[in-house]
Amino acid sequence: MHKEMTYMTDILNKKGLREGDTIALKPFGMKLRNIHLKHNSYEFSTKSGVTKNWVKILDSIQGETFHYKLEKTKFVGRNKVQHERYKFKSICGSAFKLNGSFVTEAFLEVGDVCDIGFHKFEIKRKQLLEDELELFSQNILDNDKLIKSELPILIEGETGVGKTTLARDIHELSGVGGRFVHINLSAYSKNLLESELFGHVKGAFTGALSDKKGALKQSNGGTLFIDEIDSLPIEIQTKLLLFLDSKKITAVGGELGVEVKTRIICAAGKKLSQLVEKGDMRKDFYFRIASGANITIPPLRDNIEIIKRYIQIYSIEKSVCIPDKLIEFYQSLPWPGNIRQLRGHLDKKYILMSGRKMIFDDLDNDLMSLSSALFDIEKQKSSTMEELKNSYAKKIYFECNGNLTHASKILGISIRSLRTFVGKESA
């Protein structure tokens, strides 16, 4: 019974609705609204309230009357540590339906769906990486004024760190009614980029058989996420800069400028300031696209604690045991594909595993060969002998499933020496 309660509190700790999460509220017959949780309590009612947190008023349908409250509530987790999660309860009116069952109060978790009368809301959370990166060291998602402004935002970071997901979250939290349109500039030739962004009119060039809406017009009233902005030629940078200043676009072959209200979020896999120094990017364009915020998402290898947190949450979501030694192995790798690579590897192991416990297997051996610095020749050229010895010792240690005695015999060194390579936590 104690183990069962501990497991339940672990689930509540990881998946329970917390400050910073989002409720996707769909009032009957009305537009979807996202509520970004910031206050200690929220009131949901058919009548207007007097407190400032009585923020969402739902229209009465067929004479129904109800009053529900979402409130931060403390509970005790492991080692008697107190946590705060939101509990939803009925104050006045009938019970609400939680995932199909009627209840009067309950702690809410990510993925839950609540029906209150004819209204519905769903609990959402920023994806695992975002949750555990502590908003990428910047509280941008808590900056309500910036989120809901029209200021452009620049996100920089290596492939797989979560730039697209962050851009989509900014769009959802902004509350705009238009679409989120994602365009990756590296997927198009230089000749097609202008048309893809600004559109074209029929007959503008060979092959233009009909009018085409560009990405800017498709995202009118919403957000345009421009990925790989470093692929944008200088001449098109100039035209996009003019749009950012005037909010008007001219299609290829067109004559009249059309006003478009689109929020621009750009992403790059490299530091754009370096392109400015080389003359490959206009300085005024660079400062314009970063005028709202310039966010750098760190690579996974620069914060190995994130790897541990991510895997722990994954294990709870999938109800699978991932041993500390295996987590330690994953923390020793550079993960050039970042969170996308880590998630893909865990998903593959989960599908192919037998039982409920992950073990070091051939997939992990292949992973070492593909991503470990030990097998990256270019990185080895700049590595010291001490770094190479350290990497090789860790490789053998993890292949031996954390058995210090076995690994030290293979390496021909003492257990004490091996401990210095793999870290104090293995002693």
Phi, psi and omega in degrees: 000319180296317179297321180295318179294320179298317179297318181294320179291328175297316178298315180297321180298317184277318188254353182295148180295126184227171177300135183102341176284175185232138170256124175268100186265127179239086176296147183302125177072011182235171182287147177299136177232134177262127179253113178272113190288122180229335186262168181289332181208156178224144179248133176241118189207161174274354179239154179287142178254180184249343181274154183293338179272002175277069197266338184239110181256124181260136181293144176286136180236128180053036175077007181293147177229128179208161176210116178239154181230132173253118190220139175296131181226138181275146170217160184260124179260208180299150177052030176060027178278131181273137177234159176242125176225158182278133174248139180251132182214155180273126177263318181212132180109191185283170175294159176258162182260120180248111181052037175096351181244140181280130177218162179257339174200150181190146167291137181263146181235162178302131180096346179296148175237125180248138173246121176239102187066234179266003184260158184220142168218154184235143181270126180235154175223148171305145185303163189313313184300315183297320180298319186268347177277003182051051178057038173057038177068003175229138181274048184296322182287349175263353180272087188299321181295317179292316181301317185269004177275178176259008182295138177290157181227139177248127178244122180244144180165158181295167178298138175086004184275347177113026182295317181295317180296319178296317179299319180294323178296318179300318179298313183296320182284342181290337177079009179287154184269347183282181184281159167261112182248128182248123177233127178259111187295332181290349181274356184238150175287161181302323182292334184265346188300315182298318179293321181294325181277312189256350182082175176212163177259158180303131178084006182296330178201170180300125180100350178277081187277347178205166177295148179228130172282129175278174182298326180297317180286326179297328183263015180305127183084001182227224184229135172252117178261110182261105181271151181057049181298340178292350178272359185279122180298156182305315185295327179279333173302319180298316181291322178291324177298319178297322177296317181299330180276323187255340185064025177235141178239151174236119181295155176299123182088355180271168182243320184264138176282139180247131180285131181227129179256092184230134175275130182257125170238123181251153177223147179216146179271000179220167179288116183291335179300330178289326177292325177297317180297326180278348182087011180271353177218137178294136181296317182293328177292316179301312181293329181290315183286344179254014187290334178279307178196145174242105186254130174248119178268121184289150175292157184300325185292343181276353177212085186292343178294330178297321179301315181297314181297316182299314182294321179298318178292320178301318182296324179287318180298322183265358183054049181230146179271126176239106187300153179301324180296323179289320176298320179299321177298314180296328178290342181274352183264153183279343178047069179299335177268005176055217189295329179296319179291317180298313180298317180298320179294315180296320179297319181294316178297320182297318181293322186267351185287156172246135184087195184245014182233129176279141177230163175293125184219192182298328178299323179287325175298316178296322180299318178299317182295326184275322190239346183288142179297338178299328182256004179267101188300318182298320180287328179296329182299330182258005181271147175279164178299323180296321179293321179292320178296319180297315180297317182292320179298318178296320180303309181294321180301314182286328175296333178269015176057037176079013179276104184298320182296311181297314182295320181295327178292318179296320182280342181073030178231168180285159177299323180298318179294320180297323179299326180292333180280317188268352174107156183297330184294345181267355183292000000 
